[in-house]
Amino acid sequence: MPQGAVPPPRAAQSPRSNLLGAAAGRLHTTRARLVVGGIVVAAILVTISGLSRGDDGGPVGPGWGGPSDSDGVPVTVGPGGPTGSAATMAPDISNTPILYFATSADTSEYNHDLGVKIPSDAQKIVRFLPEKNFADLVDQNASYSFAPSEIYPYTVDRRLFIRTEVRPSESNGHTDITEYDPRTGRQLRGFGVGKPNSITGGCTAIVGDSYFYMVTTVTDQMDPYHPVTGGEFMKIDLSKQSSSNSTFFVGDGDGTQLLGAGDADGCPGHLAASNGELFDARYWNQDSVQNLMIVKRDLATGRPITAATRSWTVGDAAGFKDDSFAFDHGTAYWARINKSNGQLEISHADLAPSQPTWYAWKIKDSGLGGINWLSVSNGYLAVGEPSGKVYLFDTRSGTGSSIDLKLNIYALQLLYIPA
């Protein structure tokens, strides 16, 4: 912990068109299985009973319900569509934590013209409401070996985005990002980025009508004149509408360069947005001393605001791993794993004072062996790892619960929308 850290005070207990929703329904905690788009979602996600398709024959988005399978028999949802009987509505998503996670399954597609199988990954994004035992499929993607792509959920300030990254580690890579209404699944707008960038690099964020990103650094051994490209910190203005499609596709192309490649103020990998502000964290060792710096970035220049920069030295850094940072309405959150006992430690600090104090929760039974994702939304945190184990934590009450999805995931985001 940073010098001066103390235990937290006890808090009072707190009472493309529509998104693909081919599997939407109410879940029952039984020993049955939940099969969403051909993927088994076990543990707390067990049996699905509430499936529907839209009036036009297509899938419906989150917030819409469908026929209910009241006997609790597992339902497989595939290309042919779901089946069911009595109608039911999806639960209200207000005042309840929502997990969006991405998972993939190795599949292949047989090309009848060529007589060969083309390897691919079938990727799914699932929405899960743990408190209401409800899950549905919100998007899917097929990534082929000759044109690799991945889909990711992204949440910020009560907003939901789905991003599709195509060849993110190649110089000709690009990203398409679409915003959806999290209640109805209706597409609000979308934009494209013609330069390679990836959410996995920790240097992408959306603040209001601006998209900030760092261009992926690419090494091309076939180009002797430009062997290394990327590293610039960019900003896209999303308030500008495209003349070709003013409804859905907006933005000013690849945007404006704020910082050049190699700039000392560039993104170190913890970029995050909250409540209309852009934050970043830098965690580094210098002269055998571990340092932590949290900054608020200027939305016009991308550079840290000196008056809003906070710094600490960390005396026990060697005893921890997987340090992860997130921000929520002026509060910084820091999650890490104790190497000696495996405890999850979640710390928080109000960034308003010039010398903020960190308060730490130490959680013995989180079920996590590591941290790959830390997502925060309106007082709730989700900490997850690729095995599908997630720890959901309520910062208001200081209590949490472990969730085991029983399947591998490659992305995790949290959304909490107060009524």
N, C-alpha and C positions, 0 to 999 in steps of 0.2 A: 504494500500500500504506500501511497505518497506520505511524506512526513505529516503527522498531525491527524491521521485518519482515526475516526471513532465509530463505535457502533451506531446504527440508525435509531432515532427515537421511535417509540411504539406508535403506530398509526391506528386510528379507529377503523374497525371493519367496515368496508364499503358494501352497503347493501348491493371487326369487319362488318357487320350488322350486329345482331345480338351475339353475345358471347356464346360459345358452344356449350350447351347444357344437356348433352345427350344422356346424362345420368344425374337426375335431380330427385332428391327424396328424403324422407325421414328415416332415421336409422334407429334400430333396436339393439340393445346390448344383449346379444345371444352368442352362441358358439358358432353361428353361421358365418359365412364370408360375405364381404362386400366386393363385388367385381365391377369396377368402373372402367368402361372402355377396354375391357379385356385384362385389366390389372387388378389383382387382388389387394384390397386394402383391409387389413385385419386389425386386431387389437380393439381399440375403442371404436374404430370404423368397422362395423361388422355386417349388418344386414341392411340393405337398402329397400325402401318401400315407398315410392312416390315418384313415378317416372312419367314423362310426357314428351310430346313433340308439338311443335307449333302448328298453327292452323294451316301454314303453307307446306307442312310436311318436314320442315327443317327443325333443328333443335332449338329449345328455348333457353334463355339465359338465366342467370341467378336471380332469385326473387320470384320466380314463377314455379308453380307446382304442377302436379299431374296425377294420373291414376295411382291409387294406393294398393300395395300388395299387403293386405292386413295380416296374412298368416305368417309373415316374417321369413318366407322362403327366399334364399339368396337369388338375386336376379343378375344375369349376365347381360351387359349392355354392349352391343356390338354394332357393326355397320347396318344391320337390319332394323335397328331401333328397339327401344324397350317395349315391354308390355305391362299392363296393369288393369285395374278396375276403378273403384270409387275415387273421385277427385279429391285432392287435398292441396293446400297451399304451402309453399316453402315458408319457414318461420321468418319473423321479422329479424333483420340483422342489426337493429339498433341495440345499444347497451350490451353487447356480447362480443367477446374476442373472436376474430375470424382469422384462420390460418389459410394461406395460399401456399401450396407446395408443388414443386415440379418433380416428375419422376419419368423414367424411361424404361423401355423394354426392348431388348434386341429382337428385331424381326427382319424379314426379307420379303421382297416383292418379286414375283415371277413374271418375267417379260416373255409373253407368248410369241412375239415376233422374232426375238433373238434366241429364245430357248434358254435363257439364263436367269439366275436369281440375283437381284441387285440388293446388296446389304443395306439396311437402313435401321434407324432408331425411331421407334414410335414414342413420342414424348407427349405427356399429359400434364395439364395444370389442374389441380383439384382444389376446391374451396371446402373448408371443414370448419364447422361451428361446434367446438367441443362441448360447450355448456348445453347445447340443444341436440347433440348427437345427430348431426345432419351433415351430409356431404353431397357435393355434386361436381360434375366435370365442367370446367369453364373454357378450356381451350385444348387443342392438340396440334401436333406438328409431326411430319415425317422428314427425317434428315437422312439424305442419301450420302453414300461414301464419296461420290463425285461432286457433291455440292453440300457440304456439311452446314447445318444450321441448328440453332437451339432457341427455345422459347423460355422466357422468364417472367414471373410476376414481379411487379414493383408497386409499392404502396407508399404514399406520403400525404399527410394532411387530409385524411378522409377520402383520398383519391386512389383509383386503381388503374394501373397501366399493364399492358402485356407487350413485351418487347420480343422481336424476332431478330436474332443475330445471325447473319449469313457470312461465313468465312471471317470471323472476327479476328483471327490471327494472321490474315493475309492482307497485302496492300490493297487489294481490290474488294475488301470486305465492306459490308454496309449493315445498317440496322434500321428496322421499321418499328415504330413505337405507336401504340394505339391506346387512347384513354377511353375507359368505359364507366358508365354509371354503375357503382357497386351494388345498387339496389335492384335495378332492372336489367342490367347487362347491355343496355343500349350504347352503341358506339357514339362517343361525343366528338372526337377528332383524332387525327393521326398525323404523323410526320415521319420523314425518312432522313437518315444521316448517311451521306455518301462516303464517309471516312470510317475505317474500322475502329470500333470501340466496343468494350465489353463490360457488363455489370460485374463480372467476376474480378475485375481489376480494382474495384473499389473507388473508381474515379468517375462516376456518373451520378447525376442528381437533377431533379426537376424542382424549381422554385417558381411558383406562380406560372407565368408565361415564358419562362426561360429554361432551356435545357443546357446544363453544363456537362462537359465530358473531356476526357483526355484521349487523344488519338493513340491507338495501340502502337507500340513500338514494334516494327517488323524488320527482320533481317532477311534480305533477299540476296543470296549468293550469286544469282544469275545476273544481277545488275551491278556492274563494276563502278558505275558512276554514282549510284544512289543505293549502296548496300544496306544502309539503315535509315528507315523513315519513321515518322511518328513522334509522339511525346509532347505535342503541342496541347495546351489547355484551351478549349474552345467554348463558345457560348452561342446558342441558337435562339433567336427571338421567335417565339411561337405565336405572337400576336399578329404576325404578318400572314395573310391568307394567300394561297395559291390561286392564280387566275383560272387554272384548269379545273379545280375542284375546291371551291371555297368552303364547302361543308366539312370535309373530312381531312384534307391534306393541307397542312399549314406549315409555316416556318420560312426562314430565309436561307435555304440551302444548307450548306455545311456549317454556316455560322461565321462568327468573327473570332479570330485568334486573340486571346487575352494574354497568354504567356507562351513564350517559346520553349522548344524542347531543351531540357537541361536547366531551366530556370530554377533558382534556389527556392522559389515560392511555389513550385509545381506541386501537383497532387501526390502525396505519399501513400495513398491507398485506403483512406478512411473518410472519403467525402460523403456528406449526408445533409439532407435538407429537413427543416422543420419550421412550421409556423412562419413561412415566408423568409426564412434566413438560411444561409449556407454555412455549414460548419465543416471542420476537418480536424484530424488528430495526427500528430507525429510522435512516434515512439522509437527512440534510438539510444544507442550506447556511445558515449564519448568519454575517453580517458577512464574507462572502467566504471563509469557512472551512468545508470539508466535514467533517461530523461523523458518526460511526457509534456507535450505542448498541445493545447487545444486552441484553435483559432476560429474566428468568425470571418468569412471572406466577404470582401466588397463585391456586390453584385454587378457593378459596372466594370471593375478592373480585374477581378478574380484574385487580387492579392489580399493577404491577411490584414485585418484592421488592427493596428498596433494597440489601441486602447482596449480592444476586446480579447487580446491574447492572454492566456493563462498558462503558467508553467509550474512543474513540480519535478523533484527528484524522487526516484522510486527505489527504496532501500532493499526491498525483498523480491525484486524482479526475477532473480535466478530461481526462486522456488515456485514459479508459476509458468503457465504456457497458454497459448491460444488467446492472447489479449485481443479483445474486440470492443469496438466503440460504437455508440449510437446516441442520438440527440432527440429530445422531445420538449418543445416549448421552453427553451432556455436552460434545460437540465441535461447534463452529460451523464451517460451510463457507460460503465466499463465492466465487462464480463471476462473472467479468466478461470482456469482450472488449477487447483493446488496440486503440484506434482507428487507430494508426499502422501496425501490422503485422498486425492481425487475429488475433493469438495469443489463445488461451483461457488465462486464468489462474485456477487453482483454489487457494484459500488455506484453511487450517484453523487453528483455535486451540482449545486446551483451556481451557474456561471456568472451571476450578477455581481457578487462581491469581487474585489480586486484579488483577494486571496481565498478562493473557495475551499471549503472543507469537504472531504470525501467521507461518506458514510457507507458502511459495508454490510451486506447480508451474506452470511455464510451458510450454504445449503449442503447438507450432508448426503441427501438421497435424491439428487437430481436425475440419476440414471445416465448421465452423460459421461463419455470418456474423453470428449474433446469438444471444441467449439468451431463451427464453420460459419454460422450465421447468428447475428444478433439483430433483432428487429423490434422496434418500439412504436407504440401508437397510443396516445392519450392515456398514459398511465399503466399500460400493459406491456410486458416484454415477452418475446419468444426467443429462446436459445435453442439451436438445433445442430445436429450433425448428420452426415450422409446416411447413417444406418436407419434413419427415420425416427430417432429418439428426439423428443422435443420437451423442453421445460418451459411451461407457461407460468408467468409470474405477475401478480397484481402488486404494483408498487404502493398503492394506497393502503392496503391491508398488510403488506409484507408477507403474503402467503402465495404459494404456488402449487402446481401439480405436474406430474410427469405423464407424458403421452408417448406411447410406442406405436408408430404407424405400421410396423412390421413389414416395411418395404424400403428400399433405398430411394433417397431423394437427392436432387442436385441443386435445389433452390428452396428458400423459405422466406415468406414475408408475413407480416401481421397487420391487421387493420381493426381498429375499434372506432365505431361511429356512435357518439352520444346521440340520444334522441333530440 
